[in-house]
């Protein structure tokens, strides 16, 4: 049998492709298969994509063995990574800015929430005559944990109305049934939390909501721009050392973001662990309906998000110098771009 020049070229091309294959595989190999993620309030709708990625097996599909450690609030979750007991934080975007102001570089690499999805409500029992923010002076305000995003929203609200953090007392009440009990039992006068806690208290009339960042419109009116919220972020050193692992984590969260947008509230409620429902599936489903708009559809961080968050922090954090912050170093869409190319339909 004779071999033509064309045949030889085909064989050479095939051999070249085979020669390149191991390099492609090596490029995609996970540097770190076992990943510990720290989160503050895993059951909150704020972090729903994290749970969906876990229960739907999206992390496992990427070859990851992810362990999730749940803490009382986002600031506690961040402490776990700072202390070395976790690799990645599932937490509020603005913590990356806080850390840079302290000389520590963390970067958000995939978005879970495009609005804070936090509601602040005053107790009708303890504050039946509430008229204005000035009435909060001297009151106890429950937050998931001091220093967390729920604290941030209250602090920003107070600053906009001429009040300081020292004018109130912040009490850590967590992000579940304990937070509901703290408000209903009168231990706190107001609360800042996310769903399902906010809906659990608002629907039966336990609180009057005075700040609501569950919609994009309200968020942009309050903060003056897009305010990225729940995200996966990690030390820059981790991302530099583990780019393929970061890509795998991003792929899983992007798939979860897209699954949520297509799913019905019934499908979402059925997918999450039963304890997330706080004993009232109807309220949980209503909470999803109210907060769904605030969840990211694709994991992409908005271009103006870091600037908006920086302005918010500068408005109330004592000693926070916005002029010394390099916002380009706290976020990237490098991984989400590739994830959306790989999973255009989730």
Secondary structure, DSSP 8 states (H G I E B T S, - for coil): ----HHHHHHHHHHHHHHHHHHHHHHHHS-S-SEEEEEEE-TTSGGGHHHHHHHHTTHHHHTT-EEEEEEESSHHHHHHHHHTTS-SEEEEETTHHHHHHHTT--EEEEEESBSS--EEEEEETTT-TT--SGGGGTT-EEEESSTTSHHHHHHHHHHHHTT--GGGSEEEE--SSHHHHHHHHTTS-SEEEEETTHHHHHHTTTSEEEEEE-SSHHHHHHHHSS----EEEEEEHHHHHH-HHHHHHHHHHHHHHHHHHHHS-HHHHHHHS-GGGGTT-HHHHHHHHHHHGGGB-SS----TTHHHHHHHHHHHHSTT--GGG--GGGSB--HHHHHHHHH-TT-
